[in-house]
Amino acid sequence: MRTRLIVAAAAIFVIAGALFWFGPFRRSRINVLFICVDTLRHDHLGYAGHDLPVSPNIDALAARGLIFTNAYSQAGWTLPAMATLFTGLYPSATGATGLLLSLKGDLPTVAGILLSEGYDTRGFVSNLVLTPSHGLNNGFRKFDFSVLQAGPPHKTSTAERISDLAIDDLDRLEEPFFMWVHYFDPHFEYLEHDEWNEFGDEPVGRYDQEIAFTDHHIGRLLDALSERGMLKRTTVIFTSDHGEEFGEHGGKFHDTSYQEVMRVPLVFAGPGIASGSTDVFAQQIDMLPTVLSMLGVDALPEGLPGRDLLSGTYESSPVFMERDHPPAYHQRAIVDGDLKLVAIAPADTNLIRRAARGTYSKVQNVAAGTFLYDLSDDPGETRNMYTEGDERAERMIALLASFMEVETAESDSVCIDEATLEKLKALGYLQ
């Protein structure tokens, strides 16, 4: 009897050990640091060919990581882009498609899935549309948006504060962790920074100053991880929610579906990821399946359209983009190989909630129509090749029509107070 008890106890010990090492709370799992820089164009970084030294820390990260040179935003503005990154769903399926709409609360998110798998999930954000009222806190054990109290977001530098908060939290983190750090500074209004004023005082020069300022504080965060010995156990994912316009098509901000808005940087750097670059199409719908696969988490929600970017067998598939902001137009686009088709239709603004009608900013360079571009010969999208009956256009229109049959989620409304409305006006979202 005593022998049997010893054997049973040993078996329990072995099973418990196996559960510890191989179960949901396995301590050997790698960490994830997810860095997103708001309004960051892919072509304003050194590793992507920018001719100004604005991003030495990001460039160093890219040099040891896998660079995706054809990464796309699914929506072209912050709220739906981040909702897609965290859920793996197209924007219309998340519910978060307008300033007064939030992420559906019952949708699985990468943070929520990892929290249930034993990860310490923490978020640090500095954008007004990423607060709990819009549902982006779903799944985070700690969610800090305190920098929004520092002052008007278009007049306040927040990259230093965001890095300070994240660095201060490193000593309280439990591994494995998933930490999201969202930097806001390159978003309009572009502030000056004396240390980088050689980049110029024009809007695009101040934009580069903001990138350099943000890069410096990203470097501080990466250094802090390295000093604590955590960086070697951490995969860093670096990206942006969308880009920015500087008059390439007669406008500013990020109201359109042109490449300067929809192309984003994307880098994965960490344990087991070989350095290099790839030109396969990467989309924000791919983020959730890639992260879960990378971490060995077998909890992928069913029916997601994205793919594992690190599988080694990934091949480019058409990129679908959708945006309903500004709300006077429905913009839908597809990139398939070298061809890009954009279909823009007027929207009935009477469908906007009565309290918000007439408050959205006017659009400078969006017009209804169908536009076809060959990105290999015309990367600047200056020549619309669309004609009725064009076989290439008809094929892409058919693909786009199939995509638009995706089920649209019922949206949850957001109540925005007067103070927040004034801040959104100052940022150019409202007039």
N, C-alpha and C positions, 0 to 999 in steps of 0.2 A: 504493500500500500504506500509506504514511504517513497519507494522508487517511482511509483506512478505519479505521486504528487510532484516529485522533483522534475520528472519529464514534462508534466503538464505545465508547471511553472516556467520551465525553459521554453516550451512552445509558445506560451503567452508572451514571454519576453521577446522572442524572435518575431512574432506577429506584430507586436507593438512597435518594435524597431523598424519593421518593414513599412508599417503604416506611416511612421514618422518620416522615413527617408523617401518613400515612394508615393505617399498619399497626398491629400490636398495641402497639408501643412509642411511639406518637404522643405527643409532649410537650405538645400543645395541649389534651389532654383535661382536663376539670375534675376537681378533687379532691372527695372526699366525707368529711365529718365526720359520723359516725352517733352521736348522743348518745341514750342510753337511761337513764332514771331509774327505778330499781326502785320498784314499789309506788306509783306516782304516779297519783292520780285525775285524770281530765280536768277535773272541776269544782272543783278546788282550785288553779286557775291564774287569774291576773287576766284574761287575754284571754278566758277561758271564762266569766267572770262572777263569780269569787270576790271577796268584798267585803273581803278583807284584802290588803295590799300584799306578798305573799309572793314574787312572781316578776317583778320588773322587767326582768331580762335576758332571760328566756324570752319575756315579753310584747313586748319590743322586737324580738326575732327573729321572732315571729309577725306583728308589724305589717308587716314587709317580706316576708313569705312567704305561702304558700298553706296555709290552715288547713283541716283535715278535721274537721268537727264531729261526724261519726258514724263514728269509728274504733273498731275492736273488737279485743280480744285473742282469739286462737283457743283459748286454754287456761285463762287465769285464774291461772297461776302461772309462775314464771320459766323453768325448764328447757325445757318444751315450747314455751313462747311464743317464746323466743329461737331454738330449733331451727327453728321455723316461719319466723321472720323471715329466717333465713339460708339456708334451703333452698327456701322457697316451697311446702312440702308441709304438709298437715295433720299435727297432732301424731302420730297413730297411724302415719303413714307414715314418720316420722323415727326411730322407735324410742325417743326420749327422752321417755317418758311417766311415769317414776317416779324416785324418788330414787336407786334402785340400778340405773338403766338409763342408757345413753349414746346420743348421736347416732351413727347408723350411719356408720362410717368411709368407706364408699364413695360417699356421697351428695355431689353437687356442692353447694358453698356459694357465696354471693356473694363471700366473701373469696377462695376458691380460684379461682373464675373470673376475678376481677380480677387476682389474682396472675399467672395465666397470660397475661393481657393486658398485662402490664408495669406494673401498679400496685404501689406499695409498701404492703403491707397490715400494719396494726398494731392490736393490741387491748390495752385496759387495763380490767381488770375487778375487781370487789370483792365478788362473790357466790360463796359456797362451791360452788354447783352449776354454775358457769360455768368451772371449771378444766379443764385437759386431760383429767382422768380422765373427764369427761362429754363430751369430744369437741368442745367449742365452740371449740377452738383451730385446727380444721381450716382450712387455707388462709391462716393468718396468718404472715407472715415474722417478726414479733416479737409475742409474746403475754406480757403482764406481769400477773401476779396477785399481785405481791409485797405489796400492801397487806393481804392476808389474814394476813400475819405481824405486823401492827401490834398485834394484840390480839383479844380476843373480838369478833366482828363486831357483836353486839348492844350492846356497850359502847364501841365505838370509832368516832369520826367519821372517815370516809375520803374525803369529797369533796375536801378540800384536798389530800390526798396524791395522789389520782387526777389532779386537775388539774395538780399539780406534775409528775408523771411525764409526762403528755401534753405539757405546755408545754416541758419539758426536751427532749422528743423532736422538737419541731418543727424545730430546727436541724439535725437529722440525717435528716429525711424527704427522700425523693426524690419529686418530683412527676412524674406524678399519683399521689395516694395515696388509700387508703381507711383511715380511722382510726375504730375503734369505741371509745367511752368510755362505760363503764357505771358509773353512780353508784348507791350502795346506801342512802344515809342515811335516806330516808323509810320504809324497812322497819322493822318492829318489832325492837327496842325503841326508842321515840321518845325521843331525848335532848334535853336543854335546851340552848339557845344564848343567852347573855346579851344579845347584840345584838338578838335578836328575841323576848325574853321577854314583850313586850306582847301577844303572841298567846295567852297563857294557859298554864296548867300542867296542864289536863286533857289526856287522851290526844290528842284532836283538835287541841288548841292546840300541843302539842309536835310533833305531825305537821306542822303548818304551820311551826313553827320549823325543822324538818329540811328542808322544801322551800325555805324562804328561805335557809338555809345552803348548800344545794346550788346554788340559783340564783346565789348570789354567786360560787361557784367556777366555774360554767359561764360566767359573765360574764368571769372572768379568762381562761379558755381562749379565748373568742371575741375578747377584746381582744388577746391574744397573737398570734392569727392575723392580726388586722387590722394590728397594728404591723409585722408582717413582710411585709405586702402580699399575704398568701396568701388572705385571706378573700374577696376579689373573684374569686378563681378556684376557690372552694370552695362546693359545695352542702352546707348543713347540714340534716340530717334529725333532727328531734327527736321522741321518742316515749317510751312506757313499755311495760313488759312486761304490766302489769296494774294494777288499782286496789286499793282497800282498803275494809274495812267498819268502820263505827263505830256499830253497833247499829241500823242502819236496819231490819234484819230479824232482830234479836235475837242477832246474833253479832259477832265481831271477826275480824281477820286477813283472809284472802281464800280461803275454802274453798268458796264458792258460785258460782253462775252469774248472780247478780243484776247489774244494770247498774253498780252502784258498783264492782264487781270487773272486769267485762268491757269497759266503756267506757274508752278510753285517749286521751291527747292525741296528735296527729300534725300536724307542720308540716314543709313543705319550703320552704327559703329559699336562693336562690342564683342564679347567672347564668341568665337566660332564663326564670325562673319568676315569673309575674306575681303580685303580692300580691292577697289576697282570701280568700274562704272558700267552701267547698262542703259541702253536706249529703249528697252521695252516700256510700254505705256504703264504707268502707275497711277492709280486713282485713290481718292480718299475712301472709297468703299472697300479698298483692299487692306486698310489699316487694321481693323479688328481681326480678320482671319489670319493676317500675318503675325500679329503679336501673340495670339493664342497658340498658333502652331509653333512659333519660335520658343515659347515657354513650355511646350509640351502639355498644354491644358486642353483636355478633350471635352470642351463644353461649348462648342460652336453652335449658335442658334441656327435652326433650320431655315433654308430658303434665302440665305444671303447671296447677293450677286457678286461679291468680291472674291479675290483669289489670294493665295499665299505668295507674296512677292519674293520670299527667300527659298522657295521650293527647289529652285534650280531647273525646273521644267516650265516655268512661267513663260507664256507667249502673249504677245500683245493682242488685246481684244479692243473693240471700239470703246471709246470714251464718250459717255453721255453726260451732258451738263444741263442743269435747269436752274433758272432763277426767276423769281417773281418780285424782286426788289431792284429798282424802283417799281412800285406797284402799278404803274400805268401800262406796263407791258409784261407779257409772258415771253421770256427768252428761253429757247431750247436749242441745244447744239450737239453735234456729234463730230468726233475726230476719228477717222478710220484710215490708217496708213498716213499718206501725205495729204489727204483731203479733209477739209473741215467744212461743214455746212451749219449755218445758223439760221433758225427760223424764228422770227419775232412777230408777235401778234399783239394788237392792242388789248388791254384788259379793262373790264368794267370796274372803274374805281368806286362806283356806287355800292359795290359789294364789300368795300372796306367798312369796318365799324364806324358808325356815324361820328363818334367822338374824335376819330382820327382823320376823317375826310379833309382833304385840302391842306394837310400839314406836311406831306412828303415833299422832299426837295425836287426841284425841276431837273429834268434830264437834259444834258447838253447834246449828246451824240448817240441817242438810241432812236431808231426809226423802224417802223413795221416793214417787213419784207423778208425775202429769202436770199441768203448770201452763201456763195460757194467759193472757197479759196483752195489753191494748191500751195501748201505750206513749204514744199521743197523749192519751188520757183519764186514764191511770194510769201516769205515768212512774216512780212510786215502786214499782211492782209490788206493790200492796197487795191487789188483788182478783183472785183466780183465777177466770177465766171458763170453765174447762174443764168440759164435760159430754160424756158419750158421745153420739156421733152429730152433734155440732156440725160443720157443713160446713167452717167455717174451721179447726177443730182437725184434722179428718180430712185436709184438704189439706196442712197443715203436717206432720202425722205421716207422711204419704206422702213428702214431700220429705225429712224427716229420715231415714226408713228407707232412701231411696235413697242419701243421703250416707253412712250407716253401712255401706254395702257397699264403701266404699273399702278397698283392700288394706292390711292391717296389716303393718308391717315386723317382721322378727325383731329382737329387741332384744339389744344387747350389755350384759353385766353390768358393774357398777362395784363395785370393792372399796373400801369406806370404812373408814378406820382409826378407832380408838376416839376419838382427839382430835377428828376431824371429826364423828363421831357426837354427841359432847358439844356441839359448837358448833351442830349442827342442832337438838338438843333445846332449846338456849337461844333459838333463833330461833322456836320454836313448831312446827317441822316434825315433831318426834318428841316422845314423852313419856318 
